[in-house]
Amino acid sequence: MAKFHTQTLLPADLAKAYDAMVDEAVTTQKYESLGNSDVHVETTEEAAGHRIHARRKVSVDLPGFMTKILSPSSVYDQVDVWNPAAGGHDGRFEIKVEGAPVHILGTMSLREVSGGVDYVVDGEVKVKVPFVGAMAGGFAADQAGKVSAEEGQFLKNRLV
């Protein structure tokens, strides 16, 4: 298991940042801005928060050893769940990469701070492959951290 962490200061108040986070159109645009294709997003308002289900095709440049584990183009099936929390909103996410032994999960938070909203993502990647799983997990966690930072930057630019 390998871990990643990103933190982005969003230039908005908490309500505006949360609204962008759970908006179906914004989520679709976020994934498309990252180069994902065949993006399908469904947002459901629940009693205590929101559930976002996103499926998308993701293409990644893979090092040689990873081509035995992953296709360079895979379908990611992701579920995010957001709920109100003391001082903001907390979320959790889970990503399954179809046809691959890769599982990504973690937590997210939005907290109002001086200058905006602190958006924090903590995740872990599990790759279930004998002998190369740790190395593959490290690569996947590095990629997940980069994508998480790009998502934060997209939201930051959107909220300016």
RONU-131869 format. One record per residue (C-alpha): x negated, y, z; residue number from 1; residue in three letters. Coordinates in nm, 3 decimals, decimal comma. Example, Ala and Ser with C-alpha at 12.3 -4.5 7.8 and 13.67 -1.06 7.14 Angstrom:
2
<node X="-1,230" Y="-0,450" Z="0,780" i="1" aa="ALA"/>
<node X="-1,367" Y="-0,106" Z="0,714" i="2" aa="SER"/>
***
This chain:
160
<node X="0,000" Y="0,000" Z="0,000" i="1" aa="MET"/>
<node X="-0,127" Y="0,345" Z="-0,095" i="2" aa="ALA"/>
<node X="0,012" Y="0,679" Z="0,020" i="3" aa="LYS"/>
<node X="0,055" Y="1,027" Z="-0,126" i="4" aa="PHE"/>
<node X="0,154" Y="1,369" Z="0,013" i="5" aa="HIS"/>
<node X="0,251" Y="1,696" Z="-0,155" i="6" aa="THR"/>
<node X="0,364" Y="2,030" Z="-0,020" i="7" aa="GLN"/>
<node X="0,509" Y="2,323" Z="-0,215" i="8" aa="THR"/>
<node X="0,627" Y="2,664" Z="-0,094" i="9" aa="LEU"/>
<node X="0,949" Y="2,742" Z="-0,282" i="10" aa="LEU"/>
<node X="1,027" Y="3,116" Z="-0,320" i="11" aa="PRO"/>
<node X="1,392" Y="3,098" Z="-0,213" i="12" aa="ALA"/>
<node X="1,615" Y="3,070" Z="0,089" i="13" aa="ASP"/>
<node X="1,714" Y="2,726" Z="0,216" i="14" aa="LEU"/>
<node X="2,059" Y="2,722" Z="0,053" i="15" aa="ALA"/>
<node X="1,925" Y="2,812" Z="-0,292" i="16" aa="LYS"/>
<node X="1,638" Y="2,560" Z="-0,268" i="17" aa="ALA"/>
<node X="1,874" Y="2,281" Z="-0,159" i="18" aa="TYR"/>
<node X="2,127" Y="2,365" Z="-0,432" i="19" aa="ASP"/>
<node X="1,851" Y="2,336" Z="-0,694" i="20" aa="ALA"/>
<node X="1,729" Y="2,008" Z="-0,542" i="21" aa="MET"/>
<node X="2,070" Y="1,838" Z="-0,573" i="22" aa="VAL"/>
<node X="2,186" Y="1,997" Z="-0,900" i="23" aa="ASP"/>
<node X="2,235" Y="1,743" Z="-1,179" i="24" aa="GLU"/>
<node X="2,132" Y="1,980" Z="-1,460" i="25" aa="ALA"/>
<node X="1,822" Y="2,103" Z="-1,274" i="26" aa="VAL"/>
<node X="1,717" Y="1,744" Z="-1,196" i="27" aa="THR"/>
<node X="1,757" Y="1,650" Z="-1,564" i="28" aa="THR"/>
<node X="1,552" Y="1,953" Z="-1,673" i="29" aa="GLN"/>
<node X="1,285" Y="1,872" Z="-1,413" i="30" aa="LYS"/>
<node X="1,231" Y="1,521" Z="-1,549" i="31" aa="TYR"/>
<node X="1,243" Y="1,638" Z="-1,911" i="32" aa="GLU"/>
<node X="0,984" Y="1,907" Z="-1,832" i="33" aa="SER"/>
<node X="0,753" Y="1,625" Z="-1,716" i="34" aa="LEU"/>
<node X="0,783" Y="1,456" Z="-2,056" i="35" aa="GLY"/>
<node X="1,033" Y="1,190" Z="-1,947" i="36" aa="ASN"/>
<node X="1,289" Y="1,076" Z="-2,204" i="37" aa="SER"/>
<node X="1,631" Y="0,910" Z="-2,198" i="38" aa="ASP"/>
<node X="1,702" Y="1,095" Z="-1,872" i="39" aa="VAL"/>
<node X="2,035" Y="1,013" Z="-1,706" i="40" aa="HIS"/>
<node X="2,121" Y="1,176" Z="-1,373" i="41" aa="VAL"/>
<node X="2,427" Y="1,132" Z="-1,157" i="42" aa="GLU"/>
<node X="2,475" Y="1,337" Z="-0,840" i="43" aa="THR"/>
<node X="2,732" Y="1,241" Z="-0,580" i="44" aa="THR"/>
<node X="2,831" Y="1,462" Z="-0,289" i="45" aa="GLU"/>
<node X="2,870" Y="1,253" Z="0,023" i="46" aa="GLU"/>
<node X="3,015" Y="1,339" Z="0,363" i="47" aa="ALA"/>
<node X="2,676" Y="1,426" Z="0,508" i="48" aa="ALA"/>
<node X="2,478" Y="1,528" Z="0,199" i="49" aa="GLY"/>
<node X="2,398" Y="1,426" Z="-0,157" i="50" aa="HIS"/>
<node X="2,291" Y="1,115" Z="-0,346" i="51" aa="ARG"/>
<node X="2,105" Y="1,154" Z="-0,676" i="52" aa="ILE"/>
<node X="2,061" Y="0,856" Z="-0,906" i="53" aa="HIS"/>
<node X="1,821" Y="0,914" Z="-1,196" i="54" aa="ALA"/>
<node X="1,708" Y="0,674" Z="-1,468" i="55" aa="ARG"/>
<node X="1,443" Y="0,782" Z="-1,711" i="56" aa="ARG"/>
<node X="1,177" Y="0,653" Z="-1,945" i="57" aa="LYS"/>
<node X="0,828" Y="0,749" Z="-1,830" i="58" aa="VAL"/>
<node X="0,515" Y="0,723" Z="-2,042" i="59" aa="SER"/>
<node X="0,177" Y="0,711" Z="-1,868" i="60" aa="VAL"/>
<node X="-0,183" Y="0,680" Z="-1,990" i="61" aa="ASP"/>
<node X="-0,302" Y="0,366" Z="-1,817" i="62" aa="LEU"/>
<node X="-0,657" Y="0,251" Z="-1,749" i="63" aa="PRO"/>
<node X="-0,737" Y="-0,092" Z="-1,891" i="64" aa="GLY"/>
<node X="-0,679" Y="-0,297" Z="-1,575" i="65" aa="PHE"/>
<node X="-0,331" Y="-0,143" Z="-1,531" i="66" aa="MET"/>
<node X="-0,209" Y="-0,251" Z="-1,877" i="67" aa="THR"/>
<node X="-0,186" Y="-0,607" Z="-1,744" i="68" aa="LYS"/>
<node X="0,056" Y="-0,490" Z="-1,473" i="69" aa="ILE"/>
<node X="0,253" Y="-0,206" Z="-1,635" i="70" aa="LEU"/>
<node X="0,371" Y="-0,107" Z="-1,976" i="71" aa="SER"/>
<node X="0,256" Y="0,244" Z="-2,074" i="72" aa="PRO"/>
<node X="0,626" Y="0,322" Z="-2,118" i="73" aa="SER"/>
<node X="0,860" Y="0,206" Z="-1,841" i="74" aa="SER"/>
<node X="1,207" Y="0,280" Z="-1,708" i="75" aa="VAL"/>
<node X="1,211" Y="0,432" Z="-1,361" i="76" aa="TYR"/>
<node X="1,526" Y="0,391" Z="-1,156" i="77" aa="ASP"/>
<node X="1,527" Y="0,642" Z="-0,870" i="78" aa="GLN"/>
<node X="1,768" Y="0,714" Z="-0,587" i="79" aa="VAL"/>
<node X="1,728" Y="1,022" Z="-0,365" i="80" aa="ASP"/>
<node X="1,951" Y="1,078" Z="-0,062" i="81" aa="VAL"/>
<node X="1,958" Y="1,418" Z="0,111" i="82" aa="TRP"/>
<node X="2,117" Y="1,492" Z="0,452" i="83" aa="ASN"/>
<node X="2,132" Y="1,798" Z="0,676" i="84" aa="PRO"/>
<node X="1,872" Y="1,802" Z="0,953" i="85" aa="ALA"/>
<node X="1,766" Y="2,039" Z="1,228" i="86" aa="ALA"/>
<node X="1,626" Y="2,347" Z="1,055" i="87" aa="GLY"/>
<node X="1,687" Y="2,223" Z="0,701" i="88" aa="GLY"/>
<node X="1,741" Y="1,906" Z="0,501" i="89" aa="HIS"/>
<node X="1,572" Y="1,565" Z="0,503" i="90" aa="ASP"/>
<node X="1,572" Y="1,318" Z="0,220" i="91" aa="GLY"/>
<node X="1,444" Y="0,980" Z="0,127" i="92" aa="ARG"/>
<node X="1,368" Y="0,839" Z="-0,214" i="93" aa="PHE"/>
<node X="1,312" Y="0,500" Z="-0,371" i="94" aa="GLU"/>
<node X="1,181" Y="0,432" Z="-0,722" i="95" aa="ILE"/>
<node X="1,186" Y="0,094" Z="-0,891" i="96" aa="LYS"/>
<node X="0,984" Y="0,052" Z="-1,208" i="97" aa="VAL"/>
<node X="1,177" Y="-0,195" Z="-1,421" i="98" aa="GLU"/>
<node X="0,980" Y="-0,502" Z="-1,523" i="99" aa="GLY"/>
<node X="0,683" Y="-0,414" Z="-1,302" i="100" aa="ALA"/>
<node X="0,577" Y="-0,518" Z="-0,950" i="101" aa="PRO"/>
<node X="0,569" Y="-0,153" Z="-0,842" i="102" aa="VAL"/>
<node X="0,785" Y="-0,002" Z="-0,566" i="103" aa="HIS"/>
<node X="0,765" Y="0,363" Z="-0,458" i="104" aa="ILE"/>
<node X="0,945" Y="0,504" Z="-0,156" i="105" aa="LEU"/>
<node X="0,918" Y="0,790" Z="0,084" i="106" aa="GLY"/>
<node X="1,063" Y="1,096" Z="0,250" i="107" aa="THR"/>
<node X="1,124" Y="1,459" Z="0,157" i="108" aa="MET"/>
<node X="1,203" Y="1,765" Z="0,362" i="109" aa="SER"/>
<node X="1,309" Y="2,124" Z="0,308" i="110" aa="LEU"/>
<node X="1,242" Y="2,372" Z="0,591" i="111" aa="ARG"/>
<node X="1,276" Y="2,749" Z="0,585" i="112" aa="GLU"/>
<node X="0,944" Y="2,918" Z="0,666" i="113" aa="VAL"/>
<node X="0,799" Y="3,264" Z="0,629" i="114" aa="SER"/>
<node X="0,793" Y="3,339" Z="0,256" i="115" aa="GLY"/>
<node X="1,041" Y="3,073" Z="0,145" i="116" aa="GLY"/>
<node X="1,111" Y="2,703" Z="0,187" i="117" aa="VAL"/>
<node X="0,850" Y="2,438" Z="0,258" i="118" aa="ASP"/>
<node X="0,914" Y="2,133" Z="0,035" i="119" aa="TYR"/>
<node X="0,719" Y="1,831" Z="0,161" i="120" aa="VAL"/>
<node X="0,702" Y="1,485" Z="0,004" i="121" aa="VAL"/>
<node X="0,539" Y="1,184" Z="0,169" i="122" aa="ASP"/>
<node X="0,540" Y="0,858" Z="-0,021" i="123" aa="GLY"/>
<node X="0,390" Y="0,515" Z="-0,046" i="124" aa="GLU"/>
<node X="0,334" Y="0,285" Z="-0,339" i="125" aa="VAL"/>
<node X="0,340" Y="-0,092" Z="-0,317" i="126" aa="LYS"/>
<node X="0,203" Y="-0,303" Z="-0,603" i="127" aa="VAL"/>
<node X="0,255" Y="-0,675" Z="-0,555" i="128" aa="LYS"/>
<node X="-0,020" Y="-0,827" Z="-0,767" i="129" aa="VAL"/>
<node X="-0,285" Y="-1,062" Z="-0,627" i="130" aa="PRO"/>
<node X="-0,646" Y="-0,937" Z="-0,632" i="131" aa="PHE"/>
<node X="-0,584" Y="-0,601" Z="-0,806" i="132" aa="VAL"/>
<node X="-0,281" Y="-0,480" Z="-0,609" i="133" aa="GLY"/>
<node X="-0,480" Y="-0,241" Z="-0,387" i="134" aa="ALA"/>
<node X="-0,664" Y="-0,087" Z="-0,682" i="135" aa="MET"/>
<node X="-0,342" Y="-0,062" Z="-0,884" i="136" aa="ALA"/>
<node X="-0,162" Y="0,087" Z="-0,584" i="137" aa="GLY"/>
<node X="-0,431" Y="0,352" Z="-0,548" i="138" aa="GLY"/>
<node X="-0,397" Y="0,448" Z="-0,915" i="139" aa="PHE"/>
<node X="-0,016" Y="0,453" Z="-0,890" i="140" aa="ALA"/>
<node X="-0,024" Y="0,664" Z="-0,571" i="141" aa="ALA"/>
<node X="-0,259" Y="0,913" Z="-0,738" i="142" aa="ASP"/>
<node X="-0,020" Y="0,938" Z="-1,033" i="143" aa="GLN"/>
<node X="0,283" Y="0,969" Z="-0,801" i="144" aa="ALA"/>
<node X="0,113" Y="1,251" Z="-0,610" i="145" aa="GLY"/>
<node X="0,040" Y="1,438" Z="-0,934" i="146" aa="LYS"/>
<node X="0,398" Y="1,398" Z="-1,053" i="147" aa="VAL"/>
<node X="0,534" Y="1,507" Z="-0,715" i="148" aa="SER"/>
<node X="0,317" Y="1,821" Z="-0,729" i="149" aa="ALA"/>
<node X="0,440" Y="1,891" Z="-1,086" i="150" aa="GLU"/>
<node X="0,800" Y="1,851" Z="-0,970" i="151" aa="GLU"/>
<node X="0,736" Y="2,097" Z="-0,688" i="152" aa="GLY"/>
<node X="0,581" Y="2,343" Z="-0,934" i="153" aa="GLN"/>
<node X="0,882" Y="2,308" Z="-1,166" i="154" aa="PHE"/>
<node X="1,117" Y="2,392" Z="-0,877" i="155" aa="LEU"/>
<node X="0,895" Y="2,679" Z="-0,765" i="156" aa="LYS"/>
<node X="0,897" Y="2,830" Z="-1,115" i="157" aa="ASN"/>
<node X="1,272" Y="2,774" Z="-1,146" i="158" aa="ARG"/>
<node X="1,345" Y="2,955" Z="-0,818" i="159" aa="LEU"/>
<node X="1,133" Y="3,263" Z="-0,886" i="160" aa="VAL"/>
***
